Amino acid sequence: MPPLDPQQTAARTWFESLRDRVCAEFEAIEREAGSDAAFEYTAWDRTDPSGAPGGGGVRGVMKGRVFEKVGVNVSTVGGTFEGDFARSIHGADEDPRFFATGISLVAHMANPHVPAVHMNTRFLATTKRWFGGGADLNPPIPYDADTAEFHGVLKAACDAHDGGYYPRFKAWADDYFWIPHRQVHRGVGGIFYDHLENDFDADFAFTRAVGEAFLAAYPPIVRRRMDMPFTDADRARQLAWRGRYAEFNLVYDRGTLFGLKTGGNIDAILMSLPPLATWE
């Protein structure tokens, strides 16, 4: 993979620093619950189809008392898209060479009252350069207060950059995280954006704000719910809901497809899948 330019380096550095802060916060929550669980990190390298080095990443996974399974991945890859896939990527139909760096996080929780969560932000470069990503909450047992708080923090982050971002990106999330064959949303939503290419500095600042908003919004919800008692029926509801989550990620999720089509690390790509799920 060619040396990174200043924009690519800045984006990669931010995603790695966000990873470190998120993992530290999640480990702190485990300490508060009396657990010594910690992230285990596995580095991986990618070879481009051309045979050249194609970058790589680090997969972090923790299994604890609060976080039944949480994965936080950071990857920085580059090379050439193969065949027809290039035509599906913004700007790659003219030249199949690409660069991508980003963070991807999915947490599946031990207590059914604590919502699962997804967060991903990324920077891609083809013949165009853009940011994308978002965050969404996936509670087996929804609480209106949690939903309102999560959306409120994301809205504040959006409004600080553009008053039109939140309604646009919330609607995008509602549309994207829809499971057509089940006719249900994957969760209670959040924001989703892609192809943000107005101005690098402004778009990068917004993408950083999304990461900060996630750190501000999600840990308080975890701490509020993690010690609530739950029943076998609550657990059964959680496992069935996880089945829906798995269906979406395997059938519809663009990030899963991107990772598989670009020769990413299989364990990192599929870390989004829950440790246990049921289909009744």
N, C-alpha and C positions, 0 to 999 in steps of 0.2 A: 504494500500500500504506500503511495507517495507520501512525503512529509506533509504534515498538516499546516494549513495557513492560519493566520491569527484568529479568524472567525471560528474555524473548526476547533482550534485549540481552546478558545474561550468557552465554547459550548461544552466540549468534553470535560474540561476542568469543573464547570458548574455542576454537571450531572454527577460527577464523581463526588464532589463535596456534598451535594444534596443526599446522595446515598449514605455517606458517612453520618450525617446528622439524623436521618430517618432511622437508621439502624441503631444508633446510640439511644434515641428516644424509645424505640421499641424494646430494647434491652433494659432500659430503666423501668419500663412498665412491668417487665418480668421480675425485676428485683423487688418491686413494690408488692408483687404477688407472692413473694417468697421463693421464687424460682431462680436457678442459676443458668438458665438457658441463654445461649449466645449464638450469634450468626456463625455459620461455617462458610468459608469462601472458597470457591473453586475457579481458578483461572482457565480460560479456554482460548484457543487460537483457531482462526479460520483460514482456509486456503481458497483463493478465488478459483473459479472454473478454469481460468487461464493457467493455473499452476503457480501464480505469484502469491506472496503473503497477502492475506485479506483482512488483517486486523484481528480483533477478538474482543474479549470482555471478561467480566468477573460475575459469577453467579453466587449470590448470598442467600442462604436458607437458614431459617430458625424454626425449631419445633419446641414449644414451651407449654407453660401452664395456661397462659392467656391466648397466645398465638398458637393455635393448633398446627398451622403451617403458614409461614410467610416467606415470600421470595422477593428479593430486591436485586434486580439485574442492571448492570451498566455495560453497554457495548459500544464499541467504535469500530466500524467496519467500512470497507470500501472495495471497489473492483468494478465488475461489469455485469449488468443484468443479462440473463440469458433469454434468447428467443422472444416469444410473444409477451413474456412478463414485462419487458421494458416498456411496451406500449401502454401498460396499465399504470405506470408511475409518472407523476407530474414531471415533465421536462425530459424524460428519458427516451421518448420516441425519436428525438433528434440525435442523441448520443447516449449509448447504454452505460457509460461510466457513471459511477455514483459514489457518494460518501454518506454515511449515516452514523449519528451518535445519539444516545439517549438513555433514559432511565425507565425501567418498567417495574411496577410493584403490584403484588396481589397478596392480600392477607385473608386467610380463612381462620375464623376464631373458634375457640373451644366452647365458649358460652353462646347459646343461640340468641341471647338478647343483645350481643355485641354484633354490629353489622360487619359483614365482609366489606372489603374496599379494594378499589383498583385505582392506580394513578400511573400515568405515563406521559412523559414529555420528551420531545426529540427534535433534532435538527438534521435536515437532509439537504444534500446538494447534488443536483444533476446539472443540466444546463440552466436550471433555476435553483434558488435557495429559499428554504422556508422552514418554519417551525410548526409543530403540531402537538396535540396531546389532550390532556384533560384529566378529570378525576370523577369517579362516580361511586355512590354508596349502594351496598347490596345487602339489606337486612332481611333475614328470614322472618323476623318479627319486627315490623316497622314501628317506630315511635315518631309521632309528628314533631316532637321537640328536636330530636336528632336530625331529622330531615331538614327542618327549618334552619337549624344552626349550621349544618353543612353547606346548604345553599346560600345562606346569608354571608358566610365568610368568602365563598367563591364569588358571589355577586359584588362584594366590596372590592375584591381584587380586580375584577373585570371593570367596575365603574371607575376605578382610579386611572384606567388607561383609555377606555372608550365607553361611553354610555350605551352604545349599541351592542357591546360584546356579550353581556350576560343573556339578554333575551335570545340573541342569535345562537350563542353557543349552548345554552340550555336546550333550545329546540333541536339543535343538531344532536345532542346527547340523547334526547328522548327518541329521536328517529333512529339513531345508530344502534342504541342498546335495546332494540326491539327483537323479540324472538318470533318470527312470522309463523312458524309451524305450531307454536304454543299460544299465539295471540296474547302474549304478556310482555311487559318490559322486564329487563334483567334485574332491575332494582328500582330505587327511587330517584335515579338520575344524578345529574351533576352538570358538568360542562364537557364539551368535546369541540375541538377546533383542528383545522388542518390547512395547509397551503397558506399560512400566514407569512406573507412576503412583501409587506409594505415598506419596511425599513429595518435593517438588521438590528440596530441598537434598540429601537422601540419594541420590536417583536421579541427580542431576547429579554428585555426588561419585563415584558408581560409574562413570558414563559417562566422566568425566575419567580415572579409573583404568584403564579399558579403553584409552584413548589412550596413557597412560603405559606400559601393559604392552606394547602394540604396539611402541613405541619401544625398550623394553628387550629385547624378544624377537627382532625380525626382523633388525636390522642385524648382530648377531653371526653369525647364520646366513649372511647374504650374504657377510660377510668370510671365513668359514670355507670356503666353497665356490667363490668367484668365480674363483679361479685354477686350479681343477682341470682337467686335460686332459679333452677329450671327443672322441668319434668321430662320424663321419657317422651311425652307427646311433643314437647318443645324441640327435643333433639331430633325426633323423626321429621318434624317440619323443616328443620335446618338441613338435614341430609337430602330430603326431597328437593329443596330449593337449590342446593348445590348441584344436583343433577341438571337443573335448568341452566345453571351457570356453565357447567361443562359443555352442554349442548351448544350454547352460543359460541364459546371460545373455539370449539372444534369445527363448527359449521360456518360461522359468519365472521369471526374476528379477523380484521385485516392485518393486525400485528402478527398473529400466528402464521398467516399465509406468507407475510413478508419474510419472517424468520426462516421458514422452511424453504422458500424459493431462493434465498440468498445464502444457503448453506450454513445457517447459524447453528449454535449448540442446541441439540435436541432437548436436553434436560433443562436448559435455560428457557427455551421457547415454551415448553409444556409445564413449567413450574406454576403456571396460573391455575392448573387443575387442582381441585380439592383433594385432600388426603383420603377422605371417605365421602361417598355419596350413594343415594339409593334411587332406583327407578321401580316404582310399584305398579 
